[in-house]
């Protein structure tokens, strides 16, 4: 089992920045992939970014490239999502997830956190 706890969300003005954190505990392996998804009100949960712990392979959704950065600290079993130049369209609950393969598909990730709310005001 893997437990994930997200933090760092909040209310921020457009153009601001946030850094989300996801702390993992339990059976975490170096080969695992950690990802961020987000879900806006009334919308499907969508992929944001992933990072593979063993070699730092990363991938970000086209909609966030240039503004979001994913990174990790393996010693702390923590993955981060740096969000810059926030837009009202980034308002969503951001979820952390862990899987075994690199994927942008929600179904590829077995473990999920409870999410952290990000609200961007215009």
N, CA, C and O atoms as a GROMACS GRO file, in nm:
protein
  488
    1UNK      N    1   0.083  -0.120   0.000
    1UNK     CA    2   0.000   0.000   0.000
    1UNK      C    3   0.086   0.125   0.000
    1UNK      O    4   0.197   0.127   0.054
    2UNK      N    5   0.033   0.227  -0.061
    2UNK     CA    6   0.101   0.356  -0.068
    2UNK      C    7   0.003   0.462  -0.021
    2UNK      O    8  -0.114   0.464  -0.060
    3UNK      N    9   0.052   0.551   0.064
    3UNK     CA   10  -0.028   0.664   0.108
    3UNK      C   11   0.032   0.792   0.052
    3UNK      O   12   0.154   0.810   0.051
    4UNK      N   13  -0.054   0.879   0.005
    4UNK     CA   14  -0.010   1.005  -0.055
    4UNK      C   15  -0.083   1.121   0.012
    4UNK      O   16  -0.205   1.118   0.031
    5UNK      N   17  -0.006   1.223   0.046
    5UNK     CA   18  -0.065   1.341   0.109
    5UNK      C   19  -0.016   1.465   0.034
    5UNK      O   20   0.103   1.495   0.032
    6UNK      N   21  -0.111   1.535  -0.027
    6UNK     CA   22  -0.079   1.658  -0.099
    6UNK      C   23  -0.091   1.778  -0.006
    6UNK      O   24  -0.167   1.777   0.091
    7UNK      N   25  -0.015   1.880  -0.037
    7UNK     CA   26  -0.023   2.006   0.036
    7UNK      C   27   0.024   2.119  -0.054
    7UNK      O   28   0.081   2.096  -0.160
    8UNK      N   29   0.000   2.242  -0.010
    8UNK     CA   30   0.051   2.357  -0.082
    8UNK      C   31  -0.052   2.433  -0.163
    8UNK      O   32  -0.021   2.538  -0.219
    9UNK      N   33  -0.173   2.381  -0.170
    9UNK     CA   34  -0.275   2.454  -0.244
    9UNK      C   35  -0.320   2.578  -0.169
    9UNK      O   36  -0.281   2.602  -0.055
   10UNK      N   37  -0.403   2.657  -0.237
   10UNK     CA   38  -0.453   2.778  -0.173
   10UNK      C   39  -0.518   2.870  -0.274
   10UNK      O   40  -0.539   2.835  -0.390
   11UNK      N   41  -0.548   2.990  -0.226
   11UNK     CA   42  -0.607   3.094  -0.309
   11UNK      C   43  -0.497   3.191  -0.351
   11UNK      O   44  -0.425   3.243  -0.266
   12UNK      N   45  -0.485   3.214  -0.479
   12UNK     CA   46  -0.378   3.301  -0.529
   12UNK      C   47  -0.432   3.385  -0.644
   12UNK      O   48  -0.524   3.343  -0.716
   13UNK      N   49  -0.376   3.502  -0.662
   13UNK     CA   50  -0.416   3.587  -0.773
   13UNK      C   51  -0.354   3.540  -0.903
   13UNK      O   52  -0.247   3.477  -0.904
   14UNK      N   53  -0.419   3.570  -1.011
   14UNK     CA   54  -0.364   3.537  -1.143
   14UNK      C   55  -0.225   3.598  -1.157
   14UNK      O   56  -0.200   3.712  -1.117
   15UNK      N   57  -0.136   3.519  -1.214
   15UNK     CA   58   0.003   3.562  -1.229
   15UNK      C   59   0.093   3.517  -1.116
   15UNK      O   60   0.215   3.526  -1.126
   16UNK      N   61   0.034   3.469  -1.009
   16UNK     CA   62   0.112   3.424  -0.895
   16UNK      C   63   0.165   3.283  -0.913
   16UNK      O   64   0.152   3.222  -1.019
   17UNK      N   65   0.226   3.233  -0.806
   17UNK     CA   66   0.289   3.101  -0.809
   17UNK      C   67   0.251   3.021  -0.686
   17UNK      O   68   0.218   3.076  -0.581
   18UNK      N   69   0.257   2.891  -0.702
   18UNK     CA   70   0.239   2.798  -0.591
   18UNK      C   71   0.332   2.681  -0.611
   18UNK      O   72   0.370   2.649  -0.724
   19UNK      N   73   0.370   2.617  -0.502
   19UNK     CA   74   0.441   2.490  -0.512
   19UNK      C   75   0.363   2.385  -0.434
   19UNK      O   76   0.347   2.394  -0.312
   20UNK      N   77   0.314   2.288  -0.506
   20UNK     CA   78   0.242   2.177  -0.444
   20UNK      C   79   0.340   2.067  -0.408
   20UNK      O   80   0.438   2.043  -0.479
   21UNK      N   81   0.313   2.000  -0.298
   21UNK     CA   82   0.396   1.888  -0.254
   21UNK      C   83   0.310   1.764  -0.239
   21UNK      O   84   0.191   1.772  -0.206
   22UNK      N   85   0.371   1.651  -0.262
   22UNK     CA   86   0.304   1.523  -0.242
   22UNK      C   87   0.401   1.431  -0.170
   22UNK      O   88   0.503   1.389  -0.226
   23UNK      N   89   0.370   1.400  -0.047
   23UNK     CA   90   0.455   1.312   0.033
   23UNK      C   91   0.400   1.171   0.028
   23UNK      O   92   0.282   1.147   0.056
   24UNK      N   93   0.486   1.078  -0.009
   24UNK     CA   94   0.446   0.939  -0.022
   24UNK      C   95   0.504   0.855   0.092
   24UNK      O   96   0.616   0.879   0.137
   25UNK      N   97   0.427   0.760   0.136
   25UNK     CA   98   0.476   0.665   0.236
   25UNK      C   99   0.424   0.527   0.201
   25UNK      O  100   0.329   0.511   0.124
   26UNK      N  101   0.488   0.426   0.259
   26UNK     CA  102   0.448   0.290   0.229
   26UNK      C  103   0.543   0.227   0.129
   26UNK      O  104   0.663   0.255   0.130
   27UNK      N  105   0.490   0.142   0.043
   27UNK     CA  106   0.572   0.064  -0.049
   27UNK      C  107   0.602   0.143  -0.177
   27UNK      O  108   0.542   0.122  -0.282
   28UNK      N  109   0.697   0.235  -0.162
   28UNK     CA  110   0.741   0.316  -0.275
   28UNK      C  111   0.871   0.256  -0.329
   28UNK      O  112   0.962   0.226  -0.252
   29UNK      N  113   0.880   0.240  -0.460
   29UNK     CA  114   0.997   0.184  -0.523
   29UNK      C  115   1.060   0.286  -0.617
   29UNK      O  116   0.994   0.378  -0.667
   30UNK      N  117   1.189   0.268  -0.641
   30UNK     CA  118   1.261   0.362  -0.726
   30UNK      C  119   1.207   0.362  -0.868
   30UNK      O  120   1.223   0.461  -0.940
   31UNK      N  121   1.144   0.254  -0.910
   31UNK     CA  122   1.092   0.246  -1.045
   31UNK      C  123   0.953   0.308  -1.060
   31UNK      O  124   0.900   0.318  -1.171
   32UNK      N  125   0.895   0.347  -0.950
   32UNK     CA  126   0.760   0.404  -0.956
   32UNK      C  127   0.758   0.536  -1.033
   32UNK      O  128   0.858   0.606  -1.043
   33UNK      N  129   0.642   0.566  -1.084
   33UNK     CA  130   0.615   0.692  -1.151
   33UNK      C  131   0.517   0.770  -1.063
   33UNK      O  132   0.416   0.717  -1.017
   34UNK      N  133   0.548   0.896  -1.041
   34UNK     CA  134   0.458   0.982  -0.964
   34UNK      C  135   0.404   1.090  -1.057
   34UNK      O  136   0.477   1.145  -1.139
   35UNK      N  137   0.277   1.118  -1.043
   35UNK     CA  138   0.211   1.207  -1.136
   35UNK      C  139   0.119   1.304  -1.064
   35UNK      O  140   0.080   1.284  -0.949
   36UNK      N  141   0.087   1.409  -1.136
   36UNK     CA  142  -0.014   1.505  -1.092
   36UNK      C  143  -0.127   1.508  -1.195
   36UNK      O  144  -0.104   1.510  -1.316
   37UNK      N  145  -0.247   1.507  -1.143
   37UNK     CA  146  -0.367   1.527  -1.222
   37UNK      C  147  -0.443   1.643  -1.159
   37UNK      O  148  -0.415   1.684  -1.046
   38UNK      N  149  -0.538   1.695  -1.232
   38UNK     CA  150  -0.624   1.798  -1.174
   38UNK      C  151  -0.766   1.781  -1.224
   38UNK      O  152  -0.791   1.727  -1.332
   39UNK      N  153  -0.857   1.829  -1.142
   39UNK     CA  154  -0.999   1.820  -1.178
   39UNK      C  155  -1.067   1.950  -1.142
   39UNK      O  156  -1.078   1.987  -1.026
   40UNK      N  157  -1.114   2.017  -1.246
   40UNK     CA  158  -1.188   2.141  -1.229
   40UNK      C  159  -1.335   2.108  -1.207
   40UNK      O  160  -1.380   1.999  -1.245
   41UNK      N  161  -1.412   2.199  -1.148
   41UNK     CA  162  -1.554   2.173  -1.124
   41UNK      C  163  -1.627   2.137  -1.251
   41UNK      O  164  -1.618   2.209  -1.351
   42UNK      N  165  -1.699   2.027  -1.248
   42UNK     CA  166  -1.778   1.986  -1.362
   42UNK      C  167  -1.700   1.926  -1.478
   42UNK      O  168  -1.756   1.901  -1.584
   43UNK      N  169  -1.570   1.903  -1.458
   43UNK     CA  170  -1.487   1.849  -1.566
   43UNK      C  171  -1.423   1.718  -1.525
   43UNK      O  172  -1.420   1.681  -1.407
   44UNK      N  173  -1.373   1.647  -1.626
   44UNK     CA  174  -1.304   1.523  -1.601
   44UNK      C  175  -1.167   1.550  -1.538
   44UNK      O  176  -1.108   1.657  -1.557
   45UNK      N  177  -1.118   1.452  -1.464
   45UNK     CA  178  -0.982   1.463  -1.411
   45UNK      C  179  -0.884   1.451  -1.528
   45UNK      O  180  -0.894   1.359  -1.609
   46UNK      N  181  -0.790   1.544  -1.534
   46UNK     CA  182  -0.697   1.545  -1.646
   46UNK      C  183  -0.553   1.537  -1.601
   46UNK      O  184  -0.517   1.582  -1.492
   47UNK      N  185  -0.472   1.477  -1.687
   47UNK     CA  186  -0.330   1.462  -1.660
   47UNK      C  187  -0.260   1.597  -1.663
   47UNK      O  188  -0.292   1.683  -1.746
   48UNK      N  189  -0.165   1.616  -1.573
   48UNK     CA  190  -0.084   1.738  -1.570
   48UNK      C  191   0.062   1.707  -1.596
   48UNK      O  192   0.123   1.766  -1.686
   49UNK      N  193   0.120   1.614  -1.519
   49UNK     CA  194   0.264   1.586  -1.532
   49UNK      C  195   0.298   1.455  -1.463
   49UNK      O  196   0.227   1.412  -1.372
   50UNK      N  197   0.406   1.392  -1.508
   50UNK     CA  198   0.460   1.278  -1.434
   50UNK      C  199   0.612   1.286  -1.428
   50UNK      O  200   0.676   1.356  -1.507
   51UNK      N  201   0.667   1.213  -1.332
   51UNK     CA  202   0.812   1.199  -1.318
   51UNK      C  203   0.841   1.057  -1.274
   51UNK      O  204   0.775   1.004  -1.184
   52UNK      N  205   0.939   0.994  -1.337
   52UNK     CA  206   0.980   0.861  -1.298
   52UNK      C  207   1.097   0.874  -1.201
   52UNK      O  208   1.196   0.942  -1.230
   53UNK      N  209   1.084   0.809  -1.089
   53UNK     CA  210   1.177   0.831  -0.979
   53UNK      C  211   1.318   0.784  -1.011
   53UNK      O  212   1.415   0.843  -0.963
   54UNK      N  213   1.332   0.679  -1.092
   54UNK     CA  214   1.464   0.619  -1.110
   54UNK      C  215   1.554   0.700  -1.201
   54UNK      O  216   1.677   0.695  -1.187
   55UNK      N  217   1.497   0.776  -1.295
   55UNK     CA  218   1.583   0.846  -1.390
   55UNK      C  219   1.536   0.987  -1.422
   55UNK      O  220   1.589   1.052  -1.513
   56UNK      N  221   1.437   1.035  -1.348
   56UNK     CA  222   1.386   1.171  -1.366
   56UNK      C  223   1.321   1.195  -1.502
   56UNK      O  224   1.308   1.310  -1.545
   57UNK      N  225   1.280   1.091  -1.569
   57UNK     CA  226   1.203   1.112  -1.690
   57UNK      C  227   1.077   1.190  -1.654
   57UNK      O  228   1.003   1.151  -1.564
   58UNK      N  229   1.053   1.299  -1.725
   58UNK     CA  230   0.936   1.381  -1.696
   58UNK      C  231   0.856   1.407  -1.824
   58UNK      O  232   0.908   1.396  -1.935
   59UNK      N  233   0.732   1.441  -1.804
   59UNK     CA  234   0.646   1.479  -1.915
   59UNK      C  235   0.536   1.567  -1.859
   59UNK      O  236   0.479   1.538  -1.754
   60UNK      N  237   0.506   1.674  -1.930
   60UNK     CA  238   0.400   1.764  -1.890
   60UNK      C  239   0.297   1.777  -2.001
   60UNK      O  240   0.330   1.769  -2.120
   61UNK      N  241   0.175   1.796  -1.962
   61UNK     CA  242   0.069   1.819  -2.060
   61UNK      C  243   0.098   1.948  -2.137
   61UNK      O  244   0.155   2.042  -2.082
   62UNK      N  245   0.059   1.950  -2.262
   62UNK     CA  246   0.084   2.068  -2.345
   62UNK      C  247   0.025   2.194  -2.284
   62UNK      O  248   0.080   2.303  -2.297
   63UNK      N  249  -0.087   2.179  -2.217
   63UNK     CA  250  -0.156   2.295  -2.162
   63UNK      C  251  -0.080   2.363  -2.049
   63UNK      O  252  -0.111   2.477  -2.013
   64UNK      N  253   0.019   2.293  -1.992
   64UNK     CA  254   0.091   2.352  -1.878
   64UNK      C  255   0.240   2.369  -1.905
   64UNK      O  256   0.312   2.424  -1.822
   65UNK      N  257   0.287   2.323  -2.018
   65UNK     CA  258   0.430   2.338  -2.050
   65UNK      C  259   0.469   2.484  -2.049
   65UNK      O  260   0.398   2.570  -2.100
   66UNK      N  261   0.584   2.510  -1.991
   66UNK     CA  262   0.633   2.646  -1.982
   66UNK      C  263   0.592   2.717  -1.855
   66UNK      O  264   0.651   2.820  -1.820
   67UNK      N  265   0.492   2.665  -1.784
   67UNK     CA  266   0.447   2.727  -1.659
   67UNK      C  267   0.458   2.633  -1.541
   67UNK      O  268   0.477   2.678  -1.428
   68UNK      N  269   0.448   2.502  -1.564
   68UNK     CA  270   0.454   2.404  -1.456
   68UNK      C  271   0.586   2.329  -1.464
   68UNK      O  272   0.639   2.306  -1.572
   69UNK      N  273   0.637   2.293  -1.348
   69UNK     CA  274   0.758   2.212  -1.339
   69UNK      C  275   0.737   2.103  -1.235
   69UNK      O  276   0.692   2.129  -1.124
   70UNK      N  277   0.770   1.980  -1.273
   70UNK     CA  278   0.760   1.870  -1.178
   70UNK      C  279   0.901   1.827  -1.138
   70UNK      O  280   0.992   1.821  -1.220
   71UNK      N  281   0.917   1.799  -1.011
   71UNK     CA  282   1.047   1.756  -0.960
   71UNK      C  283   1.024   1.661  -0.843
   71UNK      O  284   0.912   1.645  -0.795
   72UNK      N  285   1.132   1.600  -0.797
   72UNK     CA  286   1.115   1.506  -0.685
   72UNK      C  287   1.236   1.509  -0.595
   72UNK      O  288   1.346   1.549  -0.634
   73UNK      N  289   1.213   1.463  -0.472
   73UNK     CA  290   1.320   1.444  -0.375
   73UNK      C  291   1.302   1.301  -0.326
   73UNK      O  292   1.220   1.274  -0.239
   74UNK      N  293   1.380   1.211  -0.382
   74UNK     CA  294   1.362   1.069  -0.347
   74UNK      C  295   1.391   1.042  -0.201
   74UNK      O  296   1.327   0.956  -0.140
   75UNK      N  297   1.485   1.114  -0.144
   75UNK     CA  298   1.518   1.092  -0.003
   75UNK      C  299   1.398   1.120   0.086
   75UNK      O  300   1.383   1.061   0.193
   76UNK      N  301   1.313   1.213   0.042
   76UNK     CA  302   1.194   1.249   0.119
   76UNK      C  303   1.069   1.182   0.065
   76UNK      O  304   0.959   1.203   0.117
   77UNK      N  305   1.084   1.102  -0.041
   77UNK     CA  306   0.968   1.041  -0.106
   77UNK      C  307   0.862   1.145  -0.138
   77UNK      O  308   0.742   1.124  -0.114
   78UNK      N  309   0.906   1.255  -0.190
   78UNK     CA  310   0.818   1.369  -0.217
   78UNK      C  311   0.833   1.415  -0.361
   78UNK      O  312   0.944   1.421  -0.414
   79UNK      N  313   0.722   1.446  -0.422
   79UNK     CA  314   0.722   1.504  -0.555
   79UNK      C  315   0.658   1.643  -0.546
   79UNK      O  316   0.566   1.666  -0.468
   80UNK      N  317   0.709   1.733  -0.627
   80UNK     CA  318   0.665   1.872  -0.623
   80UNK      C  319   0.607   1.912  -0.759
   80UNK      O  320   0.645   1.859  -0.863
   81UNK      N  321   0.516   2.007  -0.754
   81UNK     CA  322   0.466   2.069  -0.876
   81UNK      C  323   0.475   2.220  -0.857
   81UNK      O  324   0.397   2.279  -0.782
   82UNK      N  325   0.569   2.280  -0.925
   82UNK     CA  326   0.584   2.425  -0.922
   82UNK      C  327   0.494   2.483  -1.029
   82UNK      O  328   0.504   2.447  -1.146
   83UNK      N  329   0.407   2.573  -0.989
   83UNK     CA  330   0.311   2.633  -1.082
   83UNK      C  331   0.336   2.782  -1.085
   83UNK      O  332   0.321   2.851  -0.984
   84UNK      N  333   0.374   2.832  -1.200
   84UNK     CA  334   0.400   2.975  -1.218
   84UNK      C  335   0.298   3.036  -1.314
   84UNK      O  336   0.230   2.965  -1.388
   85UNK      N  337   0.290   3.168  -1.312
   85UNK     CA  338   0.199   3.239  -1.402
   85UNK      C  339   0.060   3.178  -1.399
   85UNK      O  340   0.001   3.147  -1.502
   86UNK      N  341   0.008   3.163  -1.279
   86UNK     CA  342  -0.123   3.098  -1.263
   86UNK      C  343  -0.232   3.175  -1.335
   86UNK      O  344  -0.232   3.298  -1.340
   87UNK      N  345  -0.326   3.098  -1.390
   87UNK     CA  346  -0.440   3.153  -1.461
   87UNK      C  347  -0.568   3.105  -1.392
   87UNK      O  348  -0.568   3.001  -1.327
   88UNK      N  349  -0.676   3.179  -1.408
   88UNK     CA  350  -0.803   3.130  -1.351
   88UNK      C  351  -0.839   2.989  -1.400
   88UNK      O  352  -0.903   2.912  -1.327
   89UNK      N  353  -0.800   2.956  -1.522
   89UNK     CA  354  -0.827   2.823  -1.576
   89UNK      C  355  -0.751   2.712  -1.507
   89UNK      O  356  -0.779   2.594  -1.529
   90UNK      N  357  -0.654   2.748  -1.422
   90UNK     CA  358  -0.582   2.646  -1.345
   90UNK      C  359  -0.656   2.607  -1.218
   90UNK      O  360  -0.614   2.515  -1.147
   91UNK      N  361  -0.765   2.675  -1.189
   91UNK     CA  362  -0.843   2.643  -1.070
   91UNK      C  363  -0.893   2.499  -1.078
   91UNK      O  364  -0.962   2.461  -1.172
   92UNK      N  365  -0.859   2.422  -0.977
   92UNK     CA  366  -0.894   2.280  -0.976
   92UNK      C  367  -0.847   2.218  -0.845
   92UNK      O  368  -0.773   2.280  -0.768
   93UNK      N  369  -0.891   2.096  -0.823
   93UNK     CA  370  -0.830   2.015  -0.718
   93UNK      C  371  -0.716   1.937  -0.784
   93UNK      O  372  -0.736   1.871  -0.886
   94UNK      N  373  -0.600   1.946  -0.726
   94UNK     CA  374  -0.482   1.879  -0.780
   94UNK      C  375  -0.455   1.752  -0.700
   94UNK      O  376  -0.445   1.754  -0.577
   95UNK      N  377  -0.443   1.642  -0.774
   95UNK     CA  378  -0.424   1.512  -0.713
   95UNK      C  379  -0.286   1.456  -0.748
   95UNK      O  380  -0.237   1.474  -0.860
   96UNK      N  381  -0.227   1.390  -0.653
   96UNK     CA  382  -0.103   1.317  -0.672
   96UNK      C  383  -0.137   1.169  -0.689
   96UNK      O  384  -0.231   1.118  -0.627
   97UNK      N  385  -0.059   1.101  -0.773
   97UNK     CA  386  -0.085   0.959  -0.796
   97UNK      C  387   0.046   0.884  -0.817
   97UNK      O  388   0.147   0.942  -0.856
   98UNK      N  389   0.042   0.755  -0.790
   98UNK     CA  390   0.159   0.669  -0.808
   98UNK      C  391   0.122   0.550  -0.895
   98UNK      O  392   0.017   0.489  -0.877
   99UNK      N  393   0.210   0.520  -0.989
   99UNK     CA  394   0.189   0.405  -1.076
   99UNK      C  395   0.319   0.334  -1.104
   99UNK      O  396   0.424   0.368  -1.049
  100UNK      N  397   0.312   0.235  -1.191
  100UNK     CA  398   0.430   0.154  -1.223
  100UNK      C  399   0.490   0.185  -1.359
  100UNK      O  400   0.605   0.150  -1.384
  101UNK      N  401   0.415   0.251  -1.445
  101UNK     CA  402   0.465   0.281  -1.579
  101UNK      C  403   0.437   0.427  -1.611
  101UNK      O  404   0.345   0.487  -1.557
  102UNK      N  405   0.517   0.482  -1.701
  102UNK     CA  406   0.492   0.620  -1.741
  102UNK      C  407   0.366   0.622  -1.829
  102UNK      O  408   0.353   0.545  -1.924
  103UNK      N  409   0.278   0.712  -1.794
  103UNK     CA  410   0.149   0.716  -1.862
  103UNK      C  411   0.081   0.848  -1.832
  103UNK      O  412   0.102   0.909  -1.727
  104UNK      N  413  -0.001   0.892  -1.928
  104UNK     CA  414  -0.085   1.008  -1.905
  104UNK      C  415  -0.229   0.967  -1.874
  104UNK      O  416  -0.317   1.051  -1.858
  105UNK      N  417  -0.251   0.836  -1.864
  105UNK     CA  418  -0.386   0.785  -1.845
  105UNK      C  419  -0.416   0.766  -1.698
  105UNK      O  420  -0.336   0.708  -1.624
  106UNK      N  421  -0.528   0.815  -1.656
  106UNK     CA  422  -0.568   0.804  -1.515
  106UNK      C  423  -0.569   0.660  -1.467
  106UNK      O  424  -0.529   0.633  -1.354
  107UNK      N  425  -0.613   0.569  -1.550
  107UNK     CA  426  -0.625   0.430  -1.510
  107UNK      C  427  -0.493   0.358  -1.487
  107UNK      O  428  -0.492   0.247  -1.434
  108UNK      N  429  -0.383   0.420  -1.526
  108UNK     CA  430  -0.251   0.359  -1.506
  108UNK      C  431  -0.198   0.379  -1.366
  108UNK      O  432  -0.096   0.320  -1.329
  109UNK      N  433  -0.264   0.460  -1.287
  109UNK     CA  434  -0.215   0.494  -1.154
  109UNK      C  435  -0.302   0.427  -1.047
  109UNK      O  436  -0.425   0.442  -1.046
  110UNK      N  437  -0.236   0.354  -0.959
  110UNK     CA  438  -0.311   0.274  -0.861
  110UNK      C  439  -0.342   0.347  -0.733
  110UNK      O  440  -0.445   0.322  -0.670
  111UNK      N  441  -0.256   0.438  -0.695
  111UNK     CA  442  -0.273   0.504  -0.566
  111UNK      C  443  -0.292   0.654  -0.586
  111UNK      O  444  -0.227   0.716  -0.671
  112UNK      N  445  -0.381   0.709  -0.508
  112UNK     CA  446  -0.417   0.850  -0.522
  112UNK      C  447  -0.423   0.918  -0.386
  112UNK      O  448  -0.459   0.856  -0.285
  113UNK      N  449  -0.386   1.045  -0.386
  113UNK     CA  450  -0.406   1.127  -0.268
  113UNK      C  451  -0.545   1.186  -0.265
  113UNK      O  452  -0.625   1.163  -0.356
  114UNK      N  453  -0.573   1.262  -0.161
  114UNK     CA  454  -0.705   1.322  -0.144
  114UNK      C  455  -0.720   1.453  -0.220
  114UNK      O  456  -0.831   1.502  -0.238
  115UNK      N  457  -0.609   1.508  -0.264
  115UNK     CA  458  -0.614   1.629  -0.343
  115UNK      C  459  -0.593   1.755  -0.261
  115UNK      O  460  -0.617   1.758  -0.140
  116UNK      N  461  -0.549   1.860  -0.330
  116UNK     CA  462  -0.534   1.991  -0.267
  116UNK      C  463  -0.595   2.094  -0.362
  116UNK      O  464  -0.572   2.092  -0.483
  117UNK      N  465  -0.672   2.185  -0.305
  117UNK     CA  466  -0.746   2.283  -0.387
  117UNK      C  467  -0.656   2.400  -0.426
  117UNK      O  468  -0.587   2.458  -0.342
  118UNK      N  469  -0.659   2.432  -0.553
  118UNK     CA  470  -0.593   2.552  -0.604
  118UNK      C  471  -0.701   2.640  -0.664
  118UNK      O  472  -0.776   2.598  -0.753
  119UNK      N  473  -0.708   2.762  -0.616
  119UNK     CA  474  -0.806   2.857  -0.668
  119UNK      C  475  -0.733   2.983  -0.712
  119UNK      O  476  -0.658   3.043  -0.635
  120UNK      N  477  -0.755   3.021  -0.835
  120UNK     CA  478  -0.688   3.137  -0.893
  120UNK      C  479  -0.792   3.245  -0.921
  120UNK      O  480  -0.886   3.222  -0.996
  121UNK      N  481  -0.774   3.359  -0.860
  121UNK     CA  482  -0.867   3.470  -0.881
  121UNK      C  483  -0.814   3.564  -0.988
  121UNK      O  484  -0.693   3.583  -1.004
  122UNK      N  485  -0.906   3.622  -1.062
  122UNK     CA  486  -0.865   3.711  -1.172
  122UNK      C  487  -0.852   3.855  -1.126
  122UNK      O  488  -0.818   3.943  -1.205
   0.00000   0.00000   0.00000
